[in-house]
Amino acid sequence: MEYYAGTYEVIVIGAGHAGCEAGLAAARMGCLTLVLTISLDSIALMPCNPAVGGPAKGHLVREIDALGGEMGLNTDRAAIQMRLLNTGKGPAVQALRAQTDKRVYQENMREVLENQENLHLKQGLVERLLVDQGRVCGIVTANGARVMAQAVILTTGTYLRGRIFLGERSYAGGPNGHMPSVNLAEDLTGHGIGIKRFQTSTPPRIDGRTVDYSEMVMQPGDEGMRNISFFSPQIKRTQYPCWLTYTNEKTHEIIRANLSRSAVSSTFVHGQEPRYCPSIETKVVRFADKEAHQVFIEPEGKSTNEMYIQGLSTALPEEAQLAALRTMQGLEKVEITRAGYAIEYDYILPNQLQLSLETKGIAGLFTAGQVNGTSGYEEAAAQGIIAGINAQRYVRSKPPVIIDRSQGYIGVMIDDLVNKEIEEPYRMLTSRAEYRLLLRQDNADMRLTEIGREIGLVDRERYEQFIKKKQEIEEEKNRLERTAVPVTEETKKVLAEAGSAPLPQQGISLAGLLKRPEFNYRKLLLLPMDHPVLEEEIKEHVEIQVKYDGYIIKQQNQALRSKRMEEKKIPERVDYYRIEGLSNEAKEKLALYKPQSVGQASRISGVTPADISVLLVYLEVRMRQAKQAEAEQ
């Protein structure tokens, strides 16, 4: 029996990383919001690695933070190690990665949700969507609760018809032993939503007391205290180390001998696994010439001995997992606390989405996270905040917020999902962004905080902190550009020690000196003159802006040219099959994806530059005909 269980403006199904950000965004923007989760104990669960950030992923987290999201703040609260990666490379690919205490991360995020105004958090298994005349209007739970809403956000992760595989065994289930969502997946199909299957795997966890760390290479955190969030207070934290070991030929022999018993390398699982985070079985087969693969031993938290095995995702039988582990240096006497497993699940074909993450077929229904075919906590949370923002905008009859490819990695990811055919779980990579130098992790706040403030997600305290930082950066850049380097013996000594050429006769500004490859901001401070006392992140931002000024301007110009294509809007009702000159493939793809702009159309696979030229001519003719008809009236 069904019963009426209340009315909300927004319902969020799921409380993983996407659901948390979606629920918080909608509630903070003033919508009465309900977050429903299969288990209140699994809020913000980290079923895979206990870490946040890294290349491209760290960029996403900082963009979430700049918009007013919670992941960065919560990561800093739970962090037990922080490292800046790719320090030997350019600023475009450098990114922070935090090792977290996963239990603390969950507890803190749950506390934030429970105490958020306008947000109600409840346990329940959603089985049906309520749709009326093409618009979502509520949900029904397994217990018969009928809850009404103007917008629904689907953030079900890997739970839709989830199935666990461990060796030859398989059974219905979600991550970490939770129940799957079966009926909802069937209901979505009944509403005409296209679904396919993906799979991913997770490594075993081990007892840290059975590890010989003296045989491994320590991976410590950075000495300086860093935060992922732009708004976290500076705190001192104990840096817990990670450890590095390697597989070897004995490991590979055991894996090869058990391939037929592993779900990910047999015919048991039909869903495609991630290419960029493959199982150890796949790595051993695909890279047969490699004698060893890196394996990182990472702490799961401060109050547990359990350790995570990064780089050893697997669905081998448990006894084979243990045998393989014991061939590695430092793990000869290791004990497994939880066996690794593979999980196969349904995902929604993301070409059914608009750039706002609202589905094209059902008005008011938004989707975010792994249910859209992505992988990773960070990708999920980034979609979650956009879905939450746009659900609120939908309810308030306001236009959606769209982050474009030149504004953020969030824009790159969503644009890729909507416009490109994905054949494997999507992972954010720096190589996917054509404007990498504009989309650095250090300037995410400069790019997106104004948007967060405008839509009401960034509060006054955050905004004032941002304005102060922005002013300090501009003031320091101006100082460097207008201040000449003093010609003194001490200056000559600083230049000589830096391996830098003598000062030119016409003189040089501090900015000009900083542009020299061998010079950095730290060496600039050695010059005999007064320098302002600034935070490290401001110095870092100024140095990048000055050093890469020419390249940044070049990319900005490229982005402006691309923006003109985005501004050429395509009317909603266009019969592509009647446009002469378009290739048959372009007609099919354009009719399927229904792009909103010429720029979006140009990124659809199968649509060629020649097709875009034909489309531009068609739109121009159509516009002239409309103007002529208007003039005749």
Sequence and secondary structure as in RCSB ss.txt:
>XXXX:A:sequence
MEYYAGTYEVIVIGAGHAGCEAGLAAARMGCLTLVLTISLDSIALMPCNPAVGGPAKGHLVREIDALGGEMGLNT
DRAAIQMRLLNTGKGPAVQALRAQTDKRVYQENMREVLENQENLHLKQGLVERLLVDQGRVCGIVTANGARVMAQ
AVILTTGTYLRGRIFLGERSYAGGPNGHMPSVNLAEDLTGHGIGIKRFQTSTPPRIDGRTVDYSEMVMQPGDEGM
RNISFFSPQIKRTQYPCWLTYTNEKTHEIIRANLSRSAVSSTFVHGQEPRYCPSIETKVVRFADKEAHQVFIEPE
GKSTNEMYIQGLSTALPEEAQLAALRTMQGLEKVEITRAGYAIEYDYILPNQLQLSLETKGIAGLFTAGQVNGTS
GYEEAAAQGIIAGINAQRYVRSKPPVIIDRSQGYIGVMIDDLVNKEIEEPYRMLTSRAEYRLLLRQDNADMRLTE
IGREIGLVDRERYEQFIKKKQEIEEEKNRLERTAVPVTEETKKVLAEAGSAPLPQQGISLAGLLKRPEFNYRKLL
LLPMDHPVLEEEIKEHVEIQVKYDGYIIKQQNQALRSKRMEEKKIPERVDYYRIEGLSNEAKEKLALYKPQSVGQ
ASRISGVTPADISVLLVYLEVRMRQAKQAEAEQ
>XXXX:A:secstr
  EEEEE SEEEE  SHHHHHHHHHHHHTT  EEEEES GGGTT   S SEEE TTHHHHHHHHHHHT SHHHHH
HHHEEEEEEE TTS TTT EEEEEE HHHHHHHHHHHHHT TTEEEEE  EEEEEEETTEEEEEEETT EEEE S
EEEE  TT BT EEEETTEEEE  GGG   B HHHHHHHHTT  EEEEEEEE  EEEGGG  GGGSEEE   SS 
  SSSSS         EEEEE  HHHHHHHHHTGGG GGGSSS  SB  SSS  HHHHHHHTTT S  EEEEEE 
 TT  EEEEET    S HHHHHHHHTTSTT TT  EEE  EEEEEEEE GGGB TTSBBSSSBTEEE SGGGTB 
SHHHHHHHHHHHHHHHHHHHTT       TTT HHHHHHHHHHHS  SS B   GGG TTTTTS GGGHHHHHHH
HHHHTT S HHHHHHHHHHHHHHHHHHHHHHH B   SHHHHHHHHHTT     TT  BHHHHHTSTT  HHHHT
TSSS      HHHHHHHHHHHHTHHHHHHHHHHHHHHHHHHHSB  S   GGG TT  HHHHHHHHHH  SBHHH
HHTSTT  HHHHHHHHHHHHHHHHHHHHHHHH 
